[in-house]
């Protein structure tokens, strides 16, 4: 369900509108009767799950600590 609310009313009832959005309702904020912004729930409030070791064997550690070639090193130092 979509609710259209004028900005002045939204300022007055922001807490209530946030609760409605959190419950899944989409709220359109209107300025001078024209849609201006959308208040809606976040897709996910949970942080993404991190999986240790998911990039294992993607980096060649035998070459990781080698010195950069002279041309690449010069390009970095030029900045």
Biopython code that builds the backbone (N, CA, C, O; Angstrom):
import numpy as np
from Bio.PDB.StructureBuilder import StructureBuilder

atoms = [
    (1, "UNK", "N", (0.845, -1.174, 0.000)),
    (1, "UNK", "CA", (0.000, 0.000, 0.000)),
    (1, "UNK", "C", (0.896, 1.244, 0.000)),
    (1, "UNK", "O", (1.898, 1.285, 0.714)),
    (2, "UNK", "N", (0.550, 2.230, -0.776)),
    (2, "UNK", "CA", (1.307, 3.471, -0.879)),
    (2, "UNK", "C", (0.480, 4.604, -0.266)),
    (2, "UNK", "O", (-0.708, 4.752, -0.553)),
    (3, "UNK", "N", (1.135, 5.395, 0.581)),
    (3, "UNK", "CA", (0.498, 6.547, 1.203)),
    (3, "UNK", "C", (1.220, 7.802, 0.738)),
    (3, "UNK", "O", (2.450, 7.837, 0.725)),
    (4, "UNK", "N", (0.468, 8.840, 0.354)),
    (4, "UNK", "CA", (1.056, 10.119, -0.041)),
    (4, "UNK", "C", (0.842, 11.107, 1.091)),
    (4, "UNK", "O", (-0.279, 11.315, 1.557)),
    (5, "UNK", "N", (1.965, 11.725, 1.532)),
    (5, "UNK", "CA", (1.925, 12.636, 2.672)),
    (5, "UNK", "C", (2.638, 13.924, 2.293)),
    (5, "UNK", "O", (3.709, 13.893, 1.688)),
    (6, "UNK", "N", (2.042, 15.057, 2.648)),
    (6, "UNK", "CA", (2.665, 16.347, 2.411)),
    (6, "UNK", "C", (3.864, 16.510, 3.352)),
    (6, "UNK", "O", (3.862, 15.952, 4.450)),
    (7, "UNK", "N", (4.877, 17.258, 2.941)),
    (7, "UNK", "CA", (6.099, 17.432, 3.724)),
    (7, "UNK", "C", (5.797, 17.996, 5.111)),
    (7, "UNK", "O", (6.377, 17.542, 6.097)),
    (8, "UNK", "N", (4.907, 18.969, 5.203)),
    (8, "UNK", "CA", (4.575, 19.553, 6.507)),
    (8, "UNK", "C", (4.010, 18.485, 7.441)),
    (8, "UNK", "O", (4.407, 18.409, 8.604)),
    (9, "UNK", "N", (3.100, 17.671, 6.950)),
    (9, "UNK", "CA", (2.529, 16.589, 7.758)),
    (9, "UNK", "C", (3.605, 15.561, 8.111)),
    (9, "UNK", "O", (3.605, 15.021, 9.218)),
    (10, "UNK", "N", (4.513, 15.289, 7.184)),
    (10, "UNK", "CA", (5.587, 14.329, 7.440)),
    (10, "UNK", "C", (6.491, 14.810, 8.565)),
    (10, "UNK", "O", (6.919, 14.013, 9.400)),
    (11, "UNK", "N", (6.785, 16.112, 8.597)),
    (11, "UNK", "CA", (7.613, 16.658, 9.682)),
    (11, "UNK", "C", (6.909, 16.499, 11.027)),
    (11, "UNK", "O", (7.546, 16.225, 12.045)),
    (12, "UNK", "N", (5.615, 16.672, 11.019)),
    (12, "UNK", "CA", (4.840, 16.584, 12.251)),
    (12, "UNK", "C", (4.731, 15.149, 12.758)),
    (12, "UNK", "O", (4.735, 14.914, 13.966)),
    (13, "UNK", "N", (4.632, 14.190, 11.838)),
    (13, "UNK", "CA", (4.376, 12.794, 12.203)),
    (13, "UNK", "C", (5.496, 11.853, 11.744)),
    (13, "UNK", "O", (5.225, 10.714, 11.365)),
    (14, "UNK", "N", (6.740, 12.315, 11.776)),
    (14, "UNK", "CA", (7.842, 11.514, 11.244)),
    (14, "UNK", "C", (7.988, 10.170, 11.954)),
    (14, "UNK", "O", (8.187, 9.151, 11.293)),
    (15, "UNK", "N", (7.894, 10.145, 13.267)),
    (15, "UNK", "CA", (8.044, 8.887, 14.012)),
    (15, "UNK", "C", (7.010, 7.857, 13.567)),
    (15, "UNK", "O", (7.335, 6.688, 13.358)),
    (16, "UNK", "N", (5.768, 8.300, 13.426)),
    (16, "UNK", "CA", (4.695, 7.389, 12.999)),
    (16, "UNK", "C", (4.950, 6.889, 11.585)),
    (16, "UNK", "O", (4.739, 5.713, 11.290)),
    (17, "UNK", "N", (5.405, 7.783, 10.711)),
    (17, "UNK", "CA", (5.675, 7.394, 9.330)),
    (17, "UNK", "C", (6.846, 6.411, 9.251)),
    (17, "UNK", "O", (6.826, 5.485, 8.441)),
    (18, "UNK", "N", (7.863, 6.612, 10.090)),
    (18, "UNK", "CA", (8.979, 5.667, 10.123)),
    (18, "UNK", "C", (8.514, 4.280, 10.550)),
    (18, "UNK", "O", (8.955, 3.276, 9.992)),
    (19, "UNK", "N", (7.631, 4.225, 11.532)),
    (19, "UNK", "CA", (7.096, 2.928, 11.972)),
    (19, "UNK", "C", (6.307, 2.258, 10.850)),
    (19, "UNK", "O", (6.404, 1.046, 10.656)),
    (20, "UNK", "N", (5.530, 3.043, 10.117)),
    (20, "UNK", "CA", (4.767, 2.486, 8.998)),
    (20, "UNK", "C", (5.714, 1.960, 7.920)),
    (20, "UNK", "O", (5.489, 0.883, 7.366)),
    (21, "UNK", "N", (6.761, 2.710, 7.625)),
    (21, "UNK", "CA", (7.721, 2.273, 6.612)),
    (21, "UNK", "C", (8.428, 1.002, 7.074)),
    (21, "UNK", "O", (8.644, 0.083, 6.283)),
    (22, "UNK", "N", (8.785, 0.954, 8.343)),
    (22, "UNK", "CA", (9.448, -0.229, 8.888)),
    (22, "UNK", "C", (8.540, -1.455, 8.798)),
    (22, "UNK", "O", (9.016, -2.580, 8.645)),
    (23, "UNK", "N", (7.238, -1.230, 8.895)),
    (23, "UNK", "CA", (6.268, -2.322, 8.800)),
    (23, "UNK", "C", (6.036, -2.764, 7.354)),
    (23, "UNK", "O", (5.303, -3.722, 7.111)),
    (24, "UNK", "N", (6.660, -2.068, 6.390)),
    (24, "UNK", "CA", (6.552, -2.494, 4.996)),
    (24, "UNK", "C", (5.764, -1.568, 4.094)),
    (24, "UNK", "O", (5.660, -1.817, 2.893)),
    (25, "UNK", "N", (5.213, -0.513, 4.646)),
    (25, "UNK", "CA", (4.424, 0.416, 3.839)),
    (25, "UNK", "C", (5.331, 1.413, 3.123)),
    (25, "UNK", "O", (6.311, 1.889, 3.695)),
    (26, "UNK", "N", (5.008, 1.722, 1.890)),
    (26, "UNK", "CA", (5.755, 2.727, 1.132)),
    (26, "UNK", "C", (5.032, 4.058, 1.254)),
    (26, "UNK", "O", (3.819, 4.140, 1.059)),
    (27, "UNK", "N", (5.799, 5.112, 1.582)),
    (27, "UNK", "CA", (5.205, 6.432, 1.788)),
    (27, "UNK", "C", (5.858, 7.415, 0.823)),
    (27, "UNK", "O", (7.083, 7.523, 0.772)),
    (28, "UNK", "N", (5.039, 8.124, 0.064)),
    (28, "UNK", "CA", (5.519, 9.138, -0.869)),
    (28, "UNK", "C", (5.381, 10.497, -0.191)),
    (28, "UNK", "O", (4.296, 10.873, 0.252)),
    (29, "UNK", "N", (6.492, 11.229, -0.115)),
    (29, "UNK", "CA", (6.451, 12.582, 0.429)),
    (29, "UNK", "C", (6.211, 13.550, -0.722)),
    (29, "UNK", "O", (6.918, 13.511, -1.729)),
    (30, "UNK", "N", (5.226, 14.407, -0.574)),
    (30, "UNK", "CA", (4.856, 15.339, -1.629)),
    (30, "UNK", "C", (5.158, 16.765, -1.196)),
    (30, "UNK", "O", (4.999, 17.132, -0.032)),
    (31, "UNK", "N", (5.596, 17.554, -2.164)),
    (31, "UNK", "CA", (5.855, 18.971, -1.928)),
    (31, "UNK", "C", (4.965, 19.735, -2.902)),
    (31, "UNK", "O", (5.065, 19.556, -4.116)),
    (32, "UNK", "N", (4.109, 20.572, -2.373)),
    (32, "UNK", "CA", (3.126, 21.314, -3.174)),
    (32, "UNK", "C", (2.267, 20.364, -4.002)),
    (32, "UNK", "O", (1.891, 20.671, -5.133)),
    (33, "UNK", "N", (1.961, 19.193, -3.414)),
    (33, "UNK", "CA", (1.091, 18.235, -4.083)),
    (33, "UNK", "C", (1.769, 17.352, -5.116)),
    (33, "UNK", "O", (1.122, 16.483, -5.701)),
    (34, "UNK", "N", (3.057, 17.554, -5.352)),
    (34, "UNK", "CA", (3.780, 16.747, -6.341)),
    (34, "UNK", "C", (4.730, 15.797, -5.628)),
    (34, "UNK", "O", (5.417, 16.203, -4.691)),
    (35, "UNK", "N", (4.782, 14.523, -6.060)),
    (35, "UNK", "CA", (5.689, 13.558, -5.433)),
    (35, "UNK", "C", (7.124, 14.083, -5.445)),
    (35, "UNK", "O", (7.613, 14.578, -6.460)),
    (36, "UNK", "N", (7.791, 13.963, -4.284)),
    (36, "UNK", "CA", (9.120, 14.542, -4.131)),
    (36, "UNK", "C", (10.149, 13.516, -3.671)),
    (36, "UNK", "O", (11.292, 13.538, -4.127)),
    (37, "UNK", "N", (9.750, 12.609, -2.762)),
    (37, "UNK", "CA", (10.674, 11.606, -2.235)),
    (37, "UNK", "C", (9.878, 10.383, -1.786)),
    (37, "UNK", "O", (8.654, 10.428, -1.667)),
    (38, "UNK", "N", (10.597, 9.300, -1.542)),
    (38, "UNK", "CA", (9.953, 8.046, -1.147)),
    (38, "UNK", "C", (10.559, 7.575, 0.173)),
    (38, "UNK", "O", (11.780, 7.542, 0.323)),
    (39, "UNK", "N", (9.718, 7.216, 1.112)),
    (39, "UNK", "CA", (10.124, 6.640, 2.384)),
    (39, "UNK", "C", (9.685, 5.188, 2.353)),
    (39, "UNK", "O", (8.496, 4.885, 2.249)),
    (40, "UNK", "N", (10.665, 4.291, 2.446)),
    (40, "UNK", "CA", (10.341, 2.874, 2.343)),
    (40, "UNK", "C", (11.298, 2.072, 3.217)),
    (40, "UNK", "O", (12.352, 2.583, 3.594)),
    (41, "UNK", "N", (10.959, 0.831, 3.547)),
    (41, "UNK", "CA", (11.829, 0.042, 4.412)),
    (41, "UNK", "C", (13.116, -0.345, 3.693)),
    (41, "UNK", "O", (13.144, -0.475, 2.469)),
    (42, "UNK", "N", (14.173, -0.528, 4.468)),
    (42, "UNK", "CA", (15.424, -1.024, 3.907)),
    (42, "UNK", "C", (15.237, -2.467, 3.466)),
    (42, "UNK", "O", (14.421, -3.201, 4.025)),
    (43, "UNK", "N", (16.005, -2.864, 2.455)),
    (43, "UNK", "CA", (15.907, -4.236, 1.962)),
    (43, "UNK", "C", (16.275, -5.226, 3.058)),
    (43, "UNK", "O", (15.626, -6.260, 3.215)),
    (44, "UNK", "N", (17.320, -4.904, 3.817)),
    (44, "UNK", "CA", (17.745, -5.788, 4.886)),
    (44, "UNK", "C", (18.466, -4.971, 5.942)),
    (44, "UNK", "O", (19.393, -4.223, 5.633)),
    (45, "UNK", "N", (18.046, -5.112, 7.164)),
    (45, "UNK", "CA", (18.705, -4.403, 8.246)),
    (45, "UNK", "C", (19.902, -5.194, 8.763)),
    (45, "UNK", "O", (20.723, -4.663, 9.511)),
    (46, "UNK", "N", (20.001, -6.446, 8.370)),
    (46, "UNK", "CA", (21.101, -7.296, 8.812)),
    (46, "UNK", "C", (22.334, -7.045, 7.957)),
    (46, "UNK", "O", (22.221, -6.928, 6.736)),
    (47, "UNK", "N", (23.516, -6.959, 8.577)),
    (47, "UNK", "CA", (24.738, -6.811, 7.779)),
    (47, "UNK", "C", (25.003, -8.094, 6.988)),
    (47, "UNK", "O", (24.573, -9.172, 7.399)),
    (48, "UNK", "N", (25.704, -7.989, 5.863)),
    (48, "UNK", "CA", (25.980, -9.190, 5.076)),
    (48, "UNK", "C", (26.864, -10.158, 5.862)),
    (48, "UNK", "O", (27.689, -9.751, 6.680)),
    (49, "UNK", "N", (26.673, -11.421, 5.599)),
    (49, "UNK", "CA", (27.448, -12.449, 6.279)),
    (49, "UNK", "C", (28.823, -12.552, 5.630)),
    (49, "UNK", "O", (28.943, -12.714, 4.416)),
    (50, "UNK", "N", (29.854, -12.457, 6.460)),
    (50, "UNK", "CA", (31.223, -12.572, 5.966)),
    (50, "UNK", "C", (31.671, -14.011, 6.142)),
    (50, "UNK", "O", (31.470, -14.611, 7.198)),
    (51, "UNK", "N", (32.276, -14.558, 5.104)),
    (51, "UNK", "CA", (32.755, -15.928, 5.147)),
    (51, "UNK", "C", (34.273, -15.929, 5.085)),
    (51, "UNK", "O", (34.843, -15.667, 4.026)),
    (52, "UNK", "N", (34.943, -16.221, 6.202)),
    (52, "UNK", "CA", (36.401, -16.248, 6.173)),
    (52, "UNK", "C", (36.913, -17.308, 5.192)),
    (52, "UNK", "O", (36.389, -18.419, 5.115)),
    (53, "UNK", "N", (37.942, -16.929, 4.454)),
    (53, "UNK", "CA", (38.570, -17.874, 3.550)),
    (53, "UNK", "C", (37.907, -18.022, 2.200)),
    (53, "UNK", "O", (38.304, -18.891, 1.424)),
    (54, "UNK", "N", (36.926, -17.219, 1.891)),
    (54, "UNK", "CA", (36.236, -17.394, 0.610)),
    (54, "UNK", "C", (37.106, -17.008, -0.581)),
    (54, "UNK", "O", (36.799, -17.389, -1.710)),
    (55, "UNK", "N", (38.189, -16.255, -0.352)),
    (55, "UNK", "CA", (39.102, -15.886, -1.437)),
    (55, "UNK", "C", (40.387, -16.707, -1.406)),
    (55, "UNK", "O", (41.366, -16.361, -2.066)),
    (56, "UNK", "N", (40.380, -17.786, -0.642)),
    (56, "UNK", "CA", (41.557, -18.643, -0.528)),
    (56, "UNK", "C", (41.992, -19.107, -1.916)),
    (56, "UNK", "O", (41.168, -19.471, -2.755)),
    (57, "UNK", "N", (43.286, -19.085, -2.133)),
    (57, "UNK", "CA", (43.910, -19.508, -3.397)),
    (57, "UNK", "C", (43.594, -18.586, -4.572)),
    (57, "UNK", "O", (43.842, -18.964, -5.717)),
    (58, "UNK", "N", (43.063, -17.409, -4.333)),
    (58, "UNK", "CA", (42.814, -16.452, -5.407)),
    (58, "UNK", "C", (43.978, -15.480, -5.554)),
    (58, "UNK", "O", (44.099, -14.803, -6.575)),
    (59, "UNK", "N", (44.841, -15.410, -4.527)),
    (59, "UNK", "CA", (46.015, -14.531, -4.557)),
    (59, "UNK", "C", (47.256, -15.411, -4.532)),
    (59, "UNK", "O", (47.383, -16.296, -3.687)),
    (60, "UNK", "N", (48.161, -15.164, -5.452)),
    (60, "UNK", "CA", (49.404, -15.924, -5.508)),
    (60, "UNK", "C", (50.368, -15.351, -4.467)),
    (60, "UNK", "O", (51.063, -14.368, -4.724)),
    (61, "UNK", "N", (50.399, -15.978, -3.290)),
    (61, "UNK", "CA", (51.210, -15.458, -2.190)),
    (61, "UNK", "C", (52.708, -15.543, -2.480)),
    (61, "UNK", "O", (53.492, -14.805, -1.883)),
    (62, "UNK", "N", (53.110, -16.422, -3.375)),
    (62, "UNK", "CA", (54.534, -16.516, -3.684)),
    (62, "UNK", "C", (55.028, -15.247, -4.385)),
    (62, "UNK", "O", (56.214, -14.926, -4.306)),
    (63, "UNK", "N", (54.139, -14.524, -5.069)),
    (63, "UNK", "CA", (54.506, -13.300, -5.772)),
    (63, "UNK", "C", (54.005, -12.044, -5.069)),
    (63, "UNK", "O", (54.326, -10.933, -5.492)),
    (64, "UNK", "N", (53.239, -12.199, -4.022)),
    (64, "UNK", "CA", (52.581, -11.066, -3.384)),
    (64, "UNK", "C", (53.565, -10.036, -2.846)),
    (64, "UNK", "O", (53.324, -8.833, -2.951)),
    (65, "UNK", "N", (54.663, -10.493, -2.274)),
    (65, "UNK", "CA", (55.611, -9.584, -1.653)),
    (65, "UNK", "C", (56.799, -9.240, -2.545)),
    (65, "UNK", "O", (57.750, -8.615, -2.078)),
    (66, "UNK", "N", (56.768, -9.630, -3.809)),
    (66, "UNK", "CA", (57.837, -9.263, -4.735)),
    (66, "UNK", "C", (57.804, -7.754, -4.991)),
    (66, "UNK", "O", (56.751, -7.120, -4.916)),
    (67, "UNK", "N", (58.967, -7.199, -5.292)),
    (67, "UNK", "CA", (59.047, -5.774, -5.617)),
    (67, "UNK", "C", (58.316, -5.510, -6.933)),
    (67, "UNK", "O", (58.263, -6.367, -7.815)),
    (68, "UNK", "N", (57.760, -4.317, -7.043)),
    (68, "UNK", "CA", (57.088, -3.929, -8.285)),
    (68, "UNK", "C", (58.121, -3.729, -9.384)),
    (68, "UNK", "O", (59.263, -3.361, -9.111)),
    (69, "UNK", "N", (57.715, -3.975, -10.640)),
    (69, "UNK", "CA", (58.612, -3.650, -11.748)),
    (69, "UNK", "C", (58.911, -2.144, -11.741)),
    (69, "UNK", "O", (58.099, -1.349, -11.267)),
    (70, "UNK", "N", (60.076, -1.759, -12.268)),
    (70, "UNK", "CA", (60.512, -0.356, -12.217)),
    (70, "UNK", "C", (59.512, 0.611, -12.836)),
    (70, "UNK", "O", (59.303, 1.698, -12.297)),
    (71, "UNK", "N", (58.881, 0.242, -13.967)),
    (71, "UNK", "CA", (57.929, 1.154, -14.604)),
    (71, "UNK", "C", (56.687, 1.383, -13.736)),
    (71, "UNK", "O", (56.188, 2.506, -13.673)),
    (72, "UNK", "N", (56.176, 0.337, -13.063)),
    (72, "UNK", "CA", (55.022, 0.500, -12.179)),
    (72, "UNK", "C", (55.396, 1.306, -10.936)),
    (72, "UNK", "O", (54.619, 2.142, -10.477)),
    (73, "UNK", "N", (56.586, 1.052, -10.394)),
    (73, "UNK", "CA", (57.030, 1.791, -9.231)),
    (73, "UNK", "C", (57.192, 3.274, -9.554)),
    (73, "UNK", "O", (56.819, 4.134, -8.756)),
    (74, "UNK", "N", (57.758, 3.568, -10.742)),
    (74, "UNK", "CA", (57.931, 4.967, -11.176)),
    (74, "UNK", "C", (56.577, 5.656, -11.354)),
    (74, "UNK", "O", (56.428, 6.833, -11.027)),
    (75, "UNK", "N", (55.592, 4.917, -11.873)),
    (75, "UNK", "CA", (54.266, 5.497, -12.073)),
    (75, "UNK", "C", (53.617, 5.840, -10.729)),
    (75, "UNK", "O", (52.929, 6.854, -10.615)),
    (76, "UNK", "N", (53.835, 4.997, -9.707)),
    (76, "UNK", "CA", (53.271, 5.272, -8.381)),
    (76, "UNK", "C", (53.967, 6.472, -7.732)),
    (76, "UNK", "O", (53.321, 7.293, -7.081)),
    (77, "UNK", "N", (55.254, 6.566, -7.910)),
    (77, "UNK", "CA", (56.006, 7.654, -7.285)),
    (77, "UNK", "C", (55.749, 8.980, -7.963)),
    (77, "UNK", "O", (55.924, 10.028, -7.342)),
    (78, "UNK", "N", (55.339, 8.966, -9.219)),
    (78, "UNK", "CA", (55.081, 10.200, -9.961)),
    (78, "UNK", "C", (53.850, 10.930, -9.446)),
    (78, "UNK", "O", (53.703, 12.135, -9.653)),
    (79, "UNK", "N", (52.996, 10.223, -8.797)),
    (79, "UNK", "CA", (51.741, 10.832, -8.307)),
    (79, "UNK", "C", (52.043, 11.547, -7.082)),
    (79, "UNK", "O", (51.150, 12.143, -6.480)),
]
sb = StructureBuilder()
sb.init_structure("model")
sb.init_model(0)
sb.init_chain("A")
sb.init_seg("    ")
for serial, (resi, resn, name, xyz) in enumerate(atoms, 1):
    if name == "N":
        sb.init_residue(resn, " ", resi, " ")
    sb.init_atom(name, np.array(xyz, "f"), 0.0, 1.0, " ", f" {name:<3s}", serial, name[0])
structure = sb.get_structure()
